[in-house]
Amino acid sequence: MTEFDGLPVLRSPIAIAAFEGWNDAADSATAAIEHLDAVWDARPIAAVDPDDYYDFQVTRPVISLVEGEARRIDWPTTQFLVATPPELDRDIVLIRGIEPNMRWKAFSEDVLEMCHSLGVERIVLLGALLADVPYTRPLPVSGTSTDPAETERLGLVGARYEGPTGIVGVLHEAATRAELNVVSFWAHVPHYASNPPCPKATLALLHHIEELLDLPVPLAGLSEEATEWERRITALAEEDSELGDYVRQLEQREGDAGLRPLSGDEIAKEFEKYLRRRGGPTSQA
């Protein structure tokens, strides 16, 4: 773990974390961290040593120019930042990372050890998954918490997913075993509109953070971006009658049926149907 000029002394901090990769449909969760970083003017304080957890042939470092001359290598890593939101009597630790390629248990221990060193009292994990939900309605956010009272207060609908998991699920379980207060929020992204970005899903996650912290989060134009995203999907649905019919079927569902995430096979079948509509190639059974 690399520290930048030592660790600061924080005021009853809460950590909010998101990771690129499997947990981040349409980049919705990491976009929420980037938004909070920008509106709260966060400063970096530490980073995970990438040599321990990343395969650089899979997640490659990037060379950039500094002031047009000096070359700098930016390594894939997980970074810790600190923000001091106005009108909040505590600090916020933002964890913006990339799902590691190896040694997930040790990675989780490193993340939790840094949270312990900073005095973090609660960890909020953000994720986003593909689901069969109508884009025209508020996008659902499911979640779990180690505090049953908080689950009820936030109106969380527990995820019923069983199957392969990502680093968000692993971290949630590790934090629970460490007897830390942890809550996970998962935004449900329409699988037929999954190209990033998805500002409407990011907005849904930020609204849950607002409710958790009891503090308005500056949106800085995100609402307008979500409206424009919805307008573009509406235009696509108007051009594609089958897509329009499918969305209307989703709108007619009752209860929480739309919260069910799609399995890999279901996503593949939906994609093949879309290709057939467009006259593209499909895989052979």
Helices and strands as residue ranges (DSSP letters): E 2-3, E 14-20, G 25-27, H 28-39, E 43-47, G 50-52, E 62-66, E 70-74, E 79-83, E 92-98, H 104-118, E 122-131, E 141-145, H 148-153, H 167-177, E 181-190, G 191-193, H 199-213, H 222-239, H 241-251, G 257-259, H 264-278
